[in-house]
C-alpha cells in the first residue's frame, strides 16, 4: 500500500531517474579506491593521514630472503624456527603480522634486518618495537644490511643488538602529517618526550636517549644522515 502511494506521488519516471543518479556515484567511488590503492603500492611509505612517517627509500631492486622461508608474515620471513629475516617497511598491519609469527614460532630468538627502509606508521613501528623488546628477541644487521629511518628504532628494540662492520644505518628527523619536523617544535614540547621515553624503554640512559634523539633530528627529513655500525656505537651500545 505504501509503495503504491509512493509511485503515485513521484511517478515511475522520477524513481527511474533516482536509480540512474545512484549508479554513477558507486562507480566513481570504486574507481577512486582503486587509484588510491595503486598509488600506495608504488609509493610505499608515503605520508599517510593521521600518521608520522619515517622512511628512506633506496634505489635497489627486489631483495629476496637468503633461503626459501619456512613461512612469511608480512615483511618477516622465517628462515629457521628461531630466526627471521626482515625485508621491507613497517606498516599499520605489521604488529598484527608479528603477533601471528610469534604464535606460530614462539622460539623466535633473532631478527636479521636485511633491508628495512623505515615505516609509514610511526605508532605501529613503536608498538612493534615494544613487542620485540618484550619477547627478548635479538636484532642483527648482517653484512651489507641496511636499516633506515624508523627501522633504526626497531633495531634499538633488540634485547641484544649486533651489527656487521658493513651494516648501514640512516637517520633523519621525523615529519608529521602536517609536514612539521622535530625542529619546528620547541625543545620542551611534549612531542619530543614520546621518543625519548621510548629510547629509555629500549635501555638507553636519559643522557643517551637525548643525545641519540638530537643526533637523528640533526638531519632534515629529506636529507638523511648515513652511519656505519661504528658511528652508531657512539650513541647506542652494540653487543
C-alpha positions as CSV (number, residue, x, y, z in Angstrom):
1,X,0.0,0.0,0.0
2,X,2.8,2.4,0.9
3,X,4.7,1.5,-2.3
4,X,1.6,2.3,-4.5
5,X,1.2,5.7,-2.8
6,X,4.9,6.4,-3.3
7,X,4.8,5.6,-7.0
8,X,1.6,7.7,-7.5
9,X,3.1,10.7,-5.8
10,X,6.5,10.7,-7.5
11,X,5.8,8.7,-10.7
12,X,7.9,5.9,-12.3
13,X,10.0,8.4,-14.3
14,X,11.2,10.1,-11.1
15,X,12.1,6.7,-9.5
16,X,14.0,5.6,-12.6
17,X,15.9,8.9,-12.5
18,X,17.0,8.3,-8.9
19,X,18.3,4.8,-9.9
20,X,20.3,6.4,-12.7
21,X,21.8,9.0,-10.4
22,X,22.8,6.5,-7.8
23,X,24.6,4.1,-10.1
24,X,27.4,6.5,-11.2
25,X,28.2,7.5,-7.6
26,X,29.0,3.9,-6.7
27,X,31.1,3.5,-9.8
28,X,33.1,6.7,-9.1
29,X,33.7,5.5,-5.5
30,X,35.1,2.2,-6.7
31,X,37.3,3.9,-9.2
32,X,38.8,6.3,-6.6
33,X,39.5,3.4,-4.2
34,X,41.4,1.6,-6.9
35,X,43.5,4.6,-7.8
36,X,44.5,5.2,-4.2
37,X,45.5,1.5,-3.8
38,X,47.7,1.7,-6.8
39,X,49.5,4.8,-5.5
40,X,50.1,3.2,-2.1
41,X,51.6,0.2,-3.8
42,X,54.0,2.3,-5.9
43,X,54.9,4.8,-3.2
44,X,55.0,2.6,-0.1
45,X,55.8,4.6,3.0
46,X,54.4,7.9,1.6
47,X,52.9,10.2,4.2
48,X,49.5,8.9,5.4
49,X,46.8,10.9,7.0
50,X,47.0,10.8,10.8
51,X,50.4,9.1,11.0
52,X,54.0,10.2,11.3
53,X,56.3,8.8,8.7
54,X,60.0,7.8,9.0
55,X,61.1,6.3,5.7
56,X,64.2,6.4,3.5
57,X,63.9,4.6,0.1
58,X,66.9,3.1,-1.6
59,X,67.3,2.6,-5.4
60,X,67.6,-1.2,-5.0
61,X,65.7,-3.9,-6.8
62,X,63.8,-6.6,-5.0
63,X,65.7,-8.2,-2.2
64,X,64.9,-11.9,-1.5
65,X,65.5,-13.9,1.7
66,X,68.8,-15.7,2.0
67,X,66.9,-19.1,1.7
68,X,63.4,-20.3,1.0
69,X,61.4,-19.2,4.0
70,X,59.5,-21.8,6.1
71,X,56.8,-19.1,6.4
72,X,56.4,-15.4,5.9
73,X,54.4,-12.8,7.9
74,X,54.4,-9.5,6.1
75,X,58.0,-8.3,5.9
76,X,59.2,-11.1,8.2
77,X,60.5,-14.3,6.6
78,X,61.2,-17.3,8.8
79,X,64.5,-18.9,7.5
80,X,64.7,-21.1,10.6
81,X,62.4,-21.9,13.5
82,X,64.2,-19.4,15.7
83,X,65.3,-16.8,13.1
84,X,63.5,-14.3,10.9
85,X,64.8,-12.1,8.1
86,X,63.2,-8.6,7.9
87,X,62.9,-7.3,4.3
88,X,60.6,-4.3,3.9
89,X,58.9,-1.5,5.7
90,X,56.8,-1.5,8.9
91,X,53.2,-0.5,8.2
92,X,50.0,-0.3,10.2
93,X,49.3,-4.1,9.9
94,X,52.9,-5.2,10.8
95,X,52.4,-5.6,14.6
96,X,49.5,-8.0,14.0
97,X,51.6,-9.9,11.5
98,X,54.4,-10.2,14.0
99,X,52.0,-11.4,16.7
100,X,50.9,-14.1,14.3
101,X,54.6,-15.0,13.7
102,X,55.1,-15.4,17.5
103,X,52.1,-17.6,17.8
104,X,53.4,-19.9,15.1
105,X,57.1,-19.7,16.0
106,X,57.3,-19.0,19.8
107,X,61.0,-20.0,19.8
108,X,62.0,-16.9,17.8
109,X,65.3,-15.6,19.1
110,X,66.8,-13.3,16.3
111,X,65.7,-10.9,13.6
112,X,68.1,-10.3,10.8
113,X,67.3,-6.8,9.5
114,X,68.4,-7.3,5.9
115,X,66.7,-4.2,4.5
116,X,64.3,-2.0,6.4
117,X,63.6,1.4,4.9
118,X,61.5,2.6,7.8
119,X,57.8,3.0,8.4
120,X,54.7,4.6,7.0
121,X,53.1,4.5,10.5
122,X,55.4,5.6,13.4
123,X,52.9,4.4,16.0
124,X,52.8,0.9,14.6
125,X,56.6,0.9,14.4
126,X,57.0,1.8,18.1
127,X,54.3,-0.8,19.0
128,X,56.2,-3.5,17.1
129,X,59.5,-2.5,18.7
130,X,57.9,-2.9,22.2
131,X,56.8,-6.4,21.2
132,X,60.3,-7.3,20.0
133,X,61.7,-6.0,23.3
134,X,59.1,-7.7,25.4
135,X,59.8,-11.1,23.9
136,X,63.6,-10.7,24.3
137,X,64.4,-11.0,20.6
138,X,67.9,-10.0,19.4
139,X,68.2,-7.7,16.4
140,X,71.1,-8.1,13.9
141,X,72.1,-6.2,10.8
142,X,74.1,-8.6,8.6
143,X,76.9,-7.8,6.1
144,X,75.5,-5.4,3.6
145,X,72.3,-4.9,5.5
146,X,70.6,-1.5,5.6
147,X,68.4,-0.1,8.3
148,X,67.0,3.3,7.7
149,X,64.8,5.9,9.4
150,X,62.1,4.3,11.6
151,X,63.9,1.0,11.1
152,X,66.6,2.2,13.4
153,X,64.1,2.5,16.2
154,X,63.1,-1.1,15.6
155,X,66.8,-2.1,15.7
156,X,67.1,-0.5,19.1
157,X,64.4,-2.8,20.4
158,X,66.6,-5.8,20.4
159,X,67.3,-7.4,23.8
160,X,70.8,-7.6,22.3
161,X,71.9,-5.6,19.3
162,X,74.5,-6.6,16.8
163,X,75.7,-5.2,13.5
164,X,78.3,-6.3,11.0
165,X,81.0,-3.8,10.1
166,X,79.5,-3.1,6.7
167,X,76.0,-2.6,8.1
168,X,74.4,0.7,7.1
169,X,72.1,2.9,9.1
170,X,70.3,6.1,8.0
171,X,68.7,8.6,10.4
172,X,66.7,11.8,9.9
173,X,64.0,13.9,11.5
174,X,60.5,12.7,11.7
175,X,57.8,14.5,9.8
176,X,54.2,14.6,10.9
177,X,51.0,14.5,8.8
178,X,51.0,18.3,8.6
179,X,54.6,18.5,7.3
180,X,56.2,19.7,10.5
181,X,59.5,18.2,11.6
182,X,61.1,17.9,15.0
183,X,62.9,21.3,14.7
184,X,59.6,23.1,14.2
185,X,58.7,22.4,17.8
186,X,60.2,24.0,21.0
187,X,62.7,21.9,22.8
188,X,60.4,21.4,25.7
189,X,57.4,20.5,23.6
190,X,55.8,17.2,24.8
191,X,56.0,15.8,21.3
192,X,59.7,15.1,21.9
193,X,59.1,13.2,25.1
194,X,57.4,10.3,23.4
195,X,60.5,9.4,21.5
196,X,62.9,10.0,24.5
197,X,60.6,7.8,26.7
198,X,60.7,5.1,24.0
199,X,64.5,5.1,23.9
200,X,64.6,4.8,27.7
201,X,62.3,1.8,27.4
202,X,64.9,0.3,25.0
203,X,67.6,0.5,27.6
204,X,69.2,3.9,26.9
205,X,70.0,6.2,29.8
206,X,68.4,9.6,29.9
207,X,71.5,11.2,28.5
208,X,71.9,8.6,25.8
209,X,68.3,8.9,24.8
210,X,68.5,12.7,24.5
211,X,71.8,12.6,22.6
212,X,70.6,9.9,20.2
213,X,67.3,11.8,19.6
214,X,69.2,15.1,18.9
215,X,71.5,13.3,16.5
216,X,68.7,11.8,14.5
217,X,66.9,15.2,14.3
218,X,70.1,17.0,13.2
219,X,69.4,15.7,9.7
220,X,66.4,17.1,7.9
221,X,63.7,14.7,6.9
222,X,64.7,14.9,3.2
223,X,68.5,14.7,3.8
224,X,69.2,11.5,5.8
225,X,72.5,11.1,7.7
226,X,74.2,7.7,7.0
227,X,76.2,5.9,9.6
228,X,78.1,2.7,9.9
229,X,78.0,0.4,12.9
230,X,81.0,2.1,14.5
231,X,79.3,5.5,14.1
232,X,76.1,4.2,15.7
233,X,78.0,2.6,18.6
234,X,79.0,6.1,19.7
235,X,75.3,6.7,20.7
236,X,73.9,3.2,21.3
237,X,75.6,0.2,22.9
238,X,76.1,-2.7,20.5
239,X,76.9,-6.3,21.6
